[in-house]
Amino acid sequence: MSEQYLQSTAIVNFEHKAIQALVSKRQWLKLDEYNKIGAAYQFVKDEILFGYNESDDIPASDVLKDGYGQCNTKGNLLMALLRGLGIKCRFHGFTIEQQLQKGAIPTYVFWLAPKYIIHSWVEVYFEGRWINLEGFILDEQYLTAIQQKFNQEKEGFCGFGVATKCFSSPGTSWRGEDTYIQKEGIHDDFGLYDSPDKFYLEKGTNLSGVKRWLYQRIIRHLINRNVAMLRNKRVTEA
């Protein structure tokens, strides 16, 4: 197995003092491999809230500082934590249908979203095989609020950051198996990369130009306010 899956990069910057301090404080290095993966996974899933950072390609340490993220940015941090714990991991790039984000992104700014949005999940090497990790995107409080909002009426559900065939029980916790929460919204499969750095160098990020400027300075804050309202069950259906 190539050591490239353990390397630090500009994005997967597990040598950053804040990431090292977190690992040390939680004493994760004392755990066995299964629980190292689980600790990093559950931290990123539930202690890093679902939200929108300024760009997909920010360093893992910035995601930790923000305290929130979405599929790509939470993935940056998860990869950094895993590699910092000596666990091999890699990046799998996709696009997802914009409809998946409707509701999380309010209708009045939905025009900004590309038709196909860059998406990714993390693949971790455990017990001789690669396991797909995507279920960390939505924190438990947010996901539960969305499930309660729609009374778990349907097994299949698309919207509000969710695209799953099993809405009532999507199985997003680490149990040594694949986890998914947006898989059913995938459109394009860009394949495997050693790191997110290589992917974004090749594919770029979701927005550019004026749209990127507006998103970074104004619109993402409106989206994050909407997500916080959803989490706290104070918003009507979009």
BELTATA-V722212 format. One record per residue. N is the residue number from 1. PHI is phi in whole degrees, 0 to 359 (none if undefined). NEAR is the number of other ideal C-beta (glycine too) atoms within 12 Angstrom. Layout:
# BELTATA-V722212
n:N phi:PHI near:NEAR
n:N phi:PHI near:NEAR
This chain:
# BELTATA-V722212
n:1 phi:none near:14
n:2 phi:293 near:12
n:3 phi:287 near:11
n:4 phi:298 near:21
n:5 phi:278 near:27
n:6 phi:240 near:26
n:7 phi:283 near:25
n:8 phi:279 near:26
n:9 phi:226 near:32
n:10 phi:300 near:23
n:11 phi:272 near:38
n:12 phi:272 near:43
n:13 phi:263 near:31
n:14 phi:291 near:37
n:15 phi:279 near:21
n:16 phi:299 near:28
n:17 phi:299 near:15
n:18 phi:291 near:25
n:19 phi:289 near:36
n:20 phi:297 near:23
n:21 phi:294 near:18
n:22 phi:297 near:31
n:23 phi:300 near:32
n:24 phi:293 near:15
n:25 phi:299 near:13
n:26 phi:278 near:23
n:27 phi:58 near:14
n:28 phi:291 near:30
n:29 phi:293 near:21
n:30 phi:278 near:13
n:31 phi:279 near:19
n:32 phi:284 near:17
n:33 phi:300 near:25
n:34 phi:303 near:20
n:35 phi:282 near:22
n:36 phi:299 near:31
n:37 phi:299 near:40
n:38 phi:298 near:33
n:39 phi:295 near:31
n:40 phi:296 near:45
n:41 phi:298 near:43
n:42 phi:293 near:28
n:43 phi:297 near:34
n:44 phi:294 near:46
n:45 phi:295 near:38
n:46 phi:250 near:29
n:47 phi:266 near:26
n:48 phi:258 near:38
n:49 phi:290 near:34
n:50 phi:294 near:44
n:51 phi:184 near:33
n:52 phi:243 near:42
n:53 phi:277 near:36
n:54 phi:287 near:32
n:55 phi:197 near:29
n:56 phi:291 near:39
n:57 phi:261 near:35
n:58 phi:283 near:33
n:59 phi:296 near:34
n:60 phi:304 near:46
n:61 phi:297 near:29
n:62 phi:289 near:28
n:63 phi:296 near:44
n:64 phi:300 near:35
n:65 phi:296 near:23
n:66 phi:297 near:27
n:67 phi:82 near:23
n:68 phi:208 near:33
n:69 phi:182 near:42
n:70 phi:241 near:47
n:71 phi:309 near:50
n:72 phi:287 near:42
n:73 phi:284 near:46
n:74 phi:299 near:49
n:75 phi:298 near:51
n:76 phi:303 near:46
n:77 phi:289 near:48
n:78 phi:299 near:51
n:79 phi:298 near:50
n:80 phi:296 near:47
n:81 phi:295 near:46
n:82 phi:298 near:44
n:83 phi:294 near:40
n:84 phi:295 near:37
n:85 phi:264 near:37
n:86 phi:80 near:23
n:87 phi:257 near:39
n:88 phi:290 near:30
n:89 phi:208 near:47
n:90 phi:215 near:37
n:91 phi:250 near:46
n:92 phi:238 near:35
n:93 phi:261 near:39
n:94 phi:214 near:34
n:95 phi:236 near:28
n:96 phi:236 near:40
n:97 phi:294 near:24
n:98 phi:298 near:27
n:99 phi:304 near:27
n:100 phi:301 near:37
n:101 phi:268 near:41
n:102 phi:295 near:29
n:103 phi:103 near:32
n:104 phi:292 near:45
n:105 phi:271 near:35
n:106 phi:300 near:29
n:107 phi:305 near:20
n:108 phi:288 near:13
n:109 phi:238 near:25
n:110 phi:294 near:24
n:111 phi:302 near:16
n:112 phi:287 near:30
n:113 phi:290 near:30
n:114 phi:297 near:28
n:115 phi:300 near:18
n:116 phi:238 near:23
n:117 phi:261 near:37
n:118 phi:300 near:37
n:119 phi:220 near:44
n:120 phi:203 near:49
n:121 phi:224 near:42
n:122 phi:256 near:52
n:123 phi:249 near:31
n:124 phi:246 near:42
n:125 phi:267 near:26
n:126 phi:215 near:31
n:127 phi:51 near:15
n:128 phi:81 near:9
n:129 phi:211 near:14
n:130 phi:271 near:23
n:131 phi:244 near:32
n:132 phi:276 near:31
n:133 phi:241 near:46
n:134 phi:231 near:44
n:135 phi:288 near:41
n:136 phi:276 near:48
n:137 phi:295 near:50
n:138 phi:258 near:44
n:139 phi:292 near:33
n:140 phi:299 near:24
n:141 phi:296 near:21
n:142 phi:294 near:37
n:143 phi:299 near:38
n:144 phi:297 near:25
n:145 phi:297 near:28
n:146 phi:291 near:40
n:147 phi:300 near:29
n:148 phi:291 near:19
n:149 phi:300 near:28
n:150 phi:254 near:25
n:151 phi:54 near:12
n:152 phi:50 near:20
n:153 phi:294 near:13
n:154 phi:237 near:17
n:155 phi:286 near:17
n:156 phi:272 near:19
n:157 phi:209 near:32
n:158 phi:221 near:29
n:159 phi:140 near:31
n:160 phi:58 near:39
n:161 phi:87 near:45
n:162 phi:241 near:45
n:163 phi:209 near:38
n:164 phi:215 near:35
n:165 phi:273 near:20
n:166 phi:228 near:22
n:167 phi:293 near:31
n:168 phi:288 near:21
n:169 phi:209 near:17
n:170 phi:287 near:34
n:171 phi:67 near:22
n:172 phi:265 near:37
n:173 phi:277 near:23
n:174 phi:288 near:33
n:175 phi:223 near:18
n:176 phi:83 near:20
n:177 phi:228 near:23
n:178 phi:304 near:25
n:179 phi:232 near:34
n:180 phi:220 near:33
n:181 phi:217 near:45
n:182 phi:232 near:45
n:183 phi:304 near:34
n:184 phi:287 near:26
n:185 phi:261 near:33
n:186 phi:292 near:29
n:187 phi:249 near:23
n:188 phi:252 near:20
n:189 phi:245 near:16
n:190 phi:270 near:25
n:191 phi:89 near:17
n:192 phi:263 near:24
n:193 phi:223 near:30
n:194 phi:297 near:29
n:195 phi:207 near:37
n:196 phi:296 near:46
n:197 phi:304 near:28
n:198 phi:293 near:24
n:199 phi:297 near:35
n:200 phi:290 near:30
n:201 phi:297 near:18
n:202 phi:276 near:18
n:203 phi:257 near:26
n:204 phi:76 near:19
n:205 phi:250 near:31
n:206 phi:291 near:36
n:207 phi:231 near:25
n:208 phi:213 near:17
n:209 phi:62 near:13
n:210 phi:297 near:13
n:211 phi:299 near:20
n:212 phi:296 near:22
n:213 phi:299 near:16
n:214 phi:296 near:20
n:215 phi:298 near:30
n:216 phi:295 near:24
n:217 phi:263 near:14
n:218 phi:230 near:19
n:219 phi:290 near:27
n:220 phi:297 near:35
n:221 phi:291 near:21
n:222 phi:294 near:24
n:223 phi:295 near:37
n:224 phi:295 near:30
n:225 phi:295 near:22
n:226 phi:296 near:33
n:227 phi:299 near:37
n:228 phi:296 near:24
n:229 phi:295 near:23
n:230 phi:299 near:38
n:231 phi:301 near:30
n:232 phi:263 near:18
n:233 phi:60 near:18
n:234 phi:237 near:13
n:235 phi:229 near:22
n:236 phi:274 near:12
n:237 phi:299 near:15
n:238 phi:284 near:24
